[in-house]
Amino acid sequence: MPAKKAAKKKRKSAAKMIAEARKSVAKKTAKAIVKAPRVEVMPKVTKEEAEQRTEHIRDLFQQVGRAWWEIGKEVDRAVLDRVPEALGRSFSAWAQELFGEAWLRYRRAFLAVKALKGVPETQLIKISEGNAYEMRRVPEKLRVSPEWVKKAIDMNNFAFKTATDKFIEKKTGIHDPMCKITDALGFNTVPKSLHDIVKEALQLAADVVNCDMTTKQGRIDAFEALISEAMTTYQGGQDLPAAKPNGPEVTASDDE
């Protein structure tokens, strides 16, 4: 009598493999990373005031047509007054509860508003969110200059990023080189099921940060958003609200 064939092992779904991988990476990262001690800060508002401020921002977010800079300004004020801390939350947890899947987009808006402090509101409203975010790479004193504000208003996102890259390379002599992503990953192929999930994740990220997936830069921006989300998640709530932009920056001394 022929021996029975061994039962075929059921292959795990890509989604299940990713979930297990996330748990494994999070566990290893928690052991490997030596976290800097958190500095305790005192909120500048009471818990009741923090709840009211949070509700006000939520109302703005839900109103159709509200500009990125308007909500970004309110988030900036809330961070300065330690509203998340008054509610016992980290910035990331507070922002995710407030904006849901769109939290990364409004985190970008918050960073853009911080970068463009000093630009009159009459001009700020004419600058696209992408150009405002890119402006963080320009020296602080130039961000409010008529020349750079005009560029940010008149140029589309691609043209403005190109102008910023050329300016930084000229001032620093540093060109941000392109590297093969396979060098970082250690592989260049993935299962078809995972490939489809990656494409879907990139598109979701592109929708959140409002970038064009038909362009190479748009796909890079979407990938950056995914990596930023993973870094924030795996750092166990450690916040990076002042995240550095891609590539070299020009400091005040570079521009002198």
TIVO-453255 format. One record per residue (C-alpha): x, y, z. Coordinates in steps of 0.05 Angstrom, whole numbers. Last residue first. Layout:
# TIVO-453255
NODE; x; y; z
NODE; X; Y; Z $
...
This chain:
# TIVO-453255
NODE; x; y; z
NODE; 542; 1675; 88 $
NODE; 494; 1623; 63 $
NODE; 531; 1564; 91 $
NODE; 534; 1598; 159 $
NODE; 458; 1604; 161 $
NODE; 451; 1530; 147 $
NODE; 437; 1499; 79 $
NODE; 406; 1430; 84 $
NODE; 429; 1365; 54 $
NODE; 380; 1311; 30 $
NODE; 312; 1291; 54 $
NODE; 278; 1336; 105 $
NODE; 293; 1329; 179 $
NODE; 237; 1311; 226 $
NODE; 217; 1366; 275 $
NODE; 157; 1329; 304 $
NODE; 200; 1267; 319 $
NODE; 161; 1236; 375 $
NODE; 180; 1174; 414 $
NODE; 116; 1132; 415 $
NODE; 150; 1065; 415 $
NODE; 204; 1080; 363 $
NODE; 172; 1028; 319 $
NODE; 111; 1070; 303 $
NODE; 148; 1135; 287 $
NODE; 199; 1099; 244 $
NODE; 144; 1061; 207 $
NODE; 105; 1125; 193 $
NODE; 168; 1160; 168 $
NODE; 183; 1100; 123 $
NODE; 114; 1103; 92 $
NODE; 118; 1179; 81 $
NODE; 186; 1172; 49 $
NODE; 158; 1120; 1 $
NODE; 103; 1168; -19 $
NODE; 154; 1224; -30 $
NODE; 197; 1177; -73 $
NODE; 136; 1159; -114 $
NODE; 120; 1232; -125 $
NODE; 192; 1246; -144 $
NODE; 190; 1191; -197 $
NODE; 126; 1220; -227 $
NODE; 59; 1185; -241 $
NODE; 50; 1176; -166 $
NODE; 35; 1250; -157 $
NODE; 38; 1271; -84 $
NODE; -18; 1292; -37 $
NODE; 12; 1270; 29 $
NODE; -47; 1225; 46 $
NODE; -64; 1204; -25 $
NODE; 9; 1186; -38 $
NODE; 12; 1145; 26 $
NODE; -49; 1106; 3 $
NODE; -18; 1096; -65 $
NODE; 47; 1071; -34 $
NODE; 8; 1022; 10 $
NODE; -31; 995; -51 $
NODE; 34; 985; -90 $
NODE; 66; 950; -30 $
NODE; 5; 905; -22 $
NODE; 8; 885; -95 $
NODE; 82; 867; -89 $
NODE; 66; 827; -27 $
NODE; 18; 782; -66 $
NODE; 67; 777; -124 $
NODE; 122; 751; -77 $
NODE; 182; 799; -72 $
NODE; 242; 813; -117 $
NODE; 303; 858; -111 $
NODE; 335; 836; -46 $
NODE; 383; 864; 6 $
NODE; 334; 920; 25 $
NODE; 385; 977; 31 $
NODE; 424; 959; -31 $
NODE; 359; 942; -68 $
NODE; 338; 1015; -59 $
NODE; 394; 1034; -107 $
NODE; 422; 1100; -87 $
NODE; 410; 1171; -114 $
NODE; 461; 1223; -93 $
NODE; 444; 1286; -53 $
NODE; 492; 1335; -84 $
NODE; 537; 1372; -37 $
NODE; 578; 1433; -59 $
NODE; 545; 1469; -1 $
NODE; 520; 1533; -32 $
NODE; 514; 1510; -104 $
NODE; 484; 1442; -84 $
NODE; 434; 1477; -39 $
NODE; 412; 1526; -93 $
NODE; 406; 1470; -146 $
NODE; 365; 1427; -99 $
NODE; 319; 1485; -82 $
NODE; 308; 1503; -155 $
NODE; 292; 1430; -171 $
NODE; 244; 1427; -112 $
NODE; 210; 1490; -138 $
NODE; 203; 1463; -208 $
NODE; 172; 1398; -184 $
NODE; 123; 1431; -136 $
NODE; 98; 1483; -185 $
NODE; 131; 1551; -184 $
NODE; 97; 1619; -174 $
NODE; 82; 1620; -99 $
NODE; 146; 1585; -75 $
NODE; 188; 1626; -123 $
NODE; 155; 1691; -98 $
NODE; 169; 1671; -25 $
NODE; 241; 1657; -45 $
NODE; 253; 1725; -76 $
NODE; 212; 1765; -26 $
NODE; 254; 1737; 32 $
NODE; 216; 1703; 88 $
NODE; 247; 1634; 77 $
NODE; 315; 1666; 65 $
NODE; 328; 1681; 138 $
NODE; 312; 1609; 157 $
NODE; 361; 1578; 108 $
NODE; 325; 1536; 55 $
NODE; 311; 1462; 69 $
NODE; 247; 1479; 106 $
NODE; 221; 1510; 40 $
NODE; 205; 1440; 15 $
NODE; 145; 1436; 63 $
NODE; 119; 1503; 39 $
NODE; 128; 1480; -33 $
NODE; 88; 1417; -21 $
NODE; 33; 1454; 17 $
NODE; 24; 1502; -41 $
NODE; 39; 1575; -28 $
NODE; -17; 1627; -41 $
NODE; -45; 1624; 30 $
NODE; 24; 1642; 57 $
NODE; 26; 1707; 18 $
NODE; -34; 1741; 51 $
NODE; -14; 1705; 116 $
NODE; 52; 1744; 118 $
NODE; 114; 1699; 120 $
NODE; 146; 1706; 189 $
NODE; 137; 1634; 208 $
NODE; 147; 1593; 145 $
NODE; 184; 1533; 173 $
NODE; 136; 1523; 231 $
NODE; 77; 1526; 182 $
NODE; 111; 1473; 139 $
NODE; 122; 1427; 199 $
NODE; 48; 1433; 219 $
NODE; 27; 1420; 147 $
NODE; 71; 1358; 144 $
NODE; 39; 1333; 209 $
NODE; -27; 1349; 175 $
NODE; -11; 1301; 118 $
NODE; 15; 1248; 166 $
NODE; -50; 1251; 205 $
NODE; -94; 1237; 145 $
NODE; -108; 1165; 165 $
NODE; -142; 1188; 230 $
NODE; -138; 1264; 239 $
NODE; -149; 1274; 314 $
NODE; -134; 1205; 341 $
NODE; -72; 1201; 297 $
NODE; -50; 1271; 318 $
NODE; -56; 1256; 392 $
NODE; -19; 1190; 386 $
NODE; 37; 1222; 346 $
NODE; 44; 1282; 392 $
NODE; 47; 1237; 454 $
NODE; -14; 1233; 498 $
NODE; -32; 1249; 571 $
NODE; -85; 1300; 552 $
NODE; -43; 1358; 578 $
NODE; 16; 1327; 541 $
NODE; -22; 1332; 474 $
NODE; -39; 1405; 488 $
NODE; 33; 1424; 503 $
NODE; 22; 1499; 490 $
NODE; 73; 1500; 434 $
NODE; 43; 1436; 405 $
NODE; -27; 1465; 405 $
NODE; -3; 1529; 372 $
NODE; 31; 1489; 317 $
NODE; -32; 1446; 308 $
NODE; -73; 1510; 300 $
NODE; -24; 1537; 249 $
NODE; -25; 1472; 210 $
NODE; -101; 1474; 207 $
NODE; -99; 1542; 173 $
NODE; -37; 1525; 131 $
NODE; -71; 1463; 100 $
NODE; -131; 1505; 78 $
NODE; -201; 1489; 102 $
NODE; -245; 1473; 42 $
NODE; -291; 1422; 74 $
NODE; -299; 1431; 149 $
NODE; -280; 1367; 185 $
NODE; -209; 1389; 199 $
NODE; -233; 1455; 228 $
NODE; -280; 1418; 275 $
NODE; -224; 1371; 297 $
NODE; -180; 1432; 311 $
NODE; -234; 1461; 356 $
NODE; -244; 1394; 391 $
NODE; -169; 1391; 406 $
NODE; -171; 1462; 434 $
NODE; -231; 1445; 478 $
NODE; -198; 1381; 504 $
NODE; -134; 1419; 519 $
NODE; -173; 1472; 556 $
NODE; -205; 1418; 600 $
NODE; -137; 1384; 612 $
NODE; -108; 1451; 633 $
NODE; -62; 1490; 589 $
NODE; 13; 1507; 588 $
NODE; 31; 1433; 596 $
NODE; 92; 1419; 639 $
NODE; 148; 1383; 605 $
NODE; 182; 1318; 627 $
NODE; 244; 1304; 587 $
NODE; 243; 1234; 559 $
NODE; 306; 1194; 573 $
NODE; 341; 1175; 509 $
NODE; 320; 1107; 485 $
NODE; 371; 1052; 476 $
NODE; 347; 1017; 415 $
NODE; 362; 943; 408 $
NODE; 309; 914; 455 $
NODE; 251; 955; 428 $
NODE; 277; 944; 358 $
NODE; 275; 869; 366 $
NODE; 203; 870; 391 $
NODE; 180; 920; 338 $
NODE; 214; 879; 283 $
NODE; 181; 814; 306 $
NODE; 112; 846; 313 $
NODE; 118; 879; 244 $
NODE; 141; 813; 213 $
NODE; 80; 777; 241 $
NODE; 34; 830; 211 $
NODE; 71; 827; 145 $
NODE; 66; 751; 143 $
NODE; -9; 755; 158 $
NODE; -21; 805; 102 $
NODE; 20; 763; 53 $
NODE; -23; 703; 68 $
NODE; 8; 643; 100 $
NODE; 20; 582; 57 $
NODE; -17; 519; 77 $
NODE; 31; 461; 85 $
NODE; 12; 405; 38 $
NODE; -6; 343; 76 $
NODE; 47; 290; 69 $
NODE; 29; 239; 17 $
NODE; 4; 173; 44 $
NODE; 50; 115; 35 $
NODE; 31; 66; -21 $
NODE; 0; 0; 0 $
